[in-house]
Amino acid sequence: MEFIDTSRKKLELPLILEKIKVSSLYGREAKAQLGFFAVPEELEKEYDRIDAVVHRLEYNKITLSRLRNLLAGFKEIRTTLNRLEEGTVLAEVELYELKLFALGIRQILELLETFEGFPPDLVPPGLSGVETLLDPEGEGIPTFMIYDSYSWELKVQRRAIEEKTRELELGKRALMEELVKTYKVPIKGWGEMRIARSHEAFEKIKADPRLSYNSEGYGLVNFQVDLSYSFSGLLEEIASLKERESRIEEAVKASLSESLREAVPVFREDIQRIARLDLVLGKASFARGYHLTRPVITKENEILIEGGFNIPVLDRLRKEGMTYTPIDIILKKGTTVITGSNMGGKTVTLNLVGQAVVMAHFGLFVPAKTLRFSLRDFYYVSVGDTQDMAMGLSSFAGEMMALAKVIRRAGDRGLILVDELSRGTNPQEGYAISRSITDYLNQQEAISVFTTHFDGITPGKVHYQVKGLRDLDFDALEGRESVLKNLHQRMDYRLEAVTADRQVPKEALPISRLLGLEEEILLKAQEYLRLEHERRQQHE
């Protein structure tokens, strides 16, 4: 199952997939990897998940908004998990990240419990054991430290440090009071004394071992109370206690890392569930926002679309205050041809077919009231210019090169969509090539859809025609403002099945007249048409 050449881009899929909004970095990765489901049963399961979430979106908007906020809070932890698997002792900040992740998972689970019947494979397994391990005092707050409760020895060590630090602080205060009393110079709370060189006590202060020179400026010299002279023993004792504390903390981190190593598979499963949950939420919101429907998978080699619409075109029309005409079409193996006037929506319909079927194959709901389809082996879309400037190929050569590749696979159940087949060559040869290609593809398993201006290239096969401007009174539009808008508003994009000998609508001349082409040119064109018609009648 694959796209051939640039078919994904030509179907405007990036524009459509942008509408699937995800909140977490894991959801964004899952969305970037969105692709074809190979097994119908797995595809049906994905539809079930979306169905379940769409139903809950309708009645739990506030809760689902909270769920999205929680998903947005998850950080990247896979590097930390890799380090755990390598046997590395985690740093305190890494332990904090894992605790934050576990707390987030618990909050997700608490929210999901409010949804009865929520798809179980979207629910993370949870990390209650991890949360207990990294939050031994049960505070439930997003912070982490090496808690006293991890080690009795650590607790004793910290109490000793606190006592010695308190003793040092008391000694420091007494020393500062003594210095102030001795030199009659104030000392800042952090132990700084500022004095001018001209001060009578300057030399004594400079020589006092309890004060050390710090800096000077603006005529003042800054001295700092030096605790190492008066409290060297106490400072050494505190340093020794802290060194011992650090060793104990490292041992605690090693023990925590060893315990967390066993939980790595659960962490990874949680990440997968978060990604899947986030993506399905995005798919469901997209489905609800555009009134998309669940596709029906069939084993028959066919595609049926009722009430289909092209999402990018619908968006553009809405911005212009215009409405979209839904399309109905049935496609079976072999070739189907769509004809119609320029601006009549043939290309829009072609893209609609490709977009709807690919979306269904990607596990999305679709822009149609009904879509029944069978899984495709490949997708080929040729819309717009196939010119290859890098290889020096014309549009026609580029089209034929691509078609040659595709036709070799036409025995598979592919979907081939080509806009204006053989448009890049002269009309006589273009007609002959188009007809021979459709004759060949009529014998193959692939479903092929071509749009064309050529008459009669599919005798005996399915032929749809865009209604277009067939029923429009062109004279009634003359003199009106915004001719293009009037044409778009009056264009009937619906398809109707017609006989293969129905001629392609000839609406180019009246449209050109409305758009301001010189009347002299149009009258000459009408004369050429009359002469060509007479010539053909003589040959018949």
ABEGO torsion letter per residue (X at the ends): XBBBEAAAAAAGAAAAAAABBBABAAAAAAAAABBBBABAAAAAAAAAAAAAAAAAAAAAAAAAAAAAAAAAABBBAAAAAAAAAAGBBBBAAAAAAAAAAAAAAAAAAAAAAABBGBBAAABBAEAAAAAAAABAAGAGBBBBBBBAAABAAAAAAAAAAAAAAAAAAAAAAAAAAAAAAAAGBBBBAAGBBBBBAABAAAAAAAABAABBBABBEGGBBBBBBBAAAAAAAAAAAAAAAAAAAAAAAAAAAAAAAAAAAAAAAAAAAAAAAAAAAAAAAAAAAAAAAAGBBBBBBBABBBBBBBGBBBAAAAAAAAAAGBBBBBBBBBBBBEBBBBBEBBGAGAAAAAAAAAAAAAAAAAGBBBBBABBBBBBBABBBBBBEBABBAAAGBBAAAAAAAAAAAAAAAAABBBBBBBBGBGAABBAAAAAAAAAAAAAAAAABABBBBBBBABBGABBGBBBBBBAEAAABBAAAABGBBGAAAAAAAABBABBBBBBAABBBBBAAAAAAAAAGBBAAAAAAAAAAAAAAAAAAAAAX
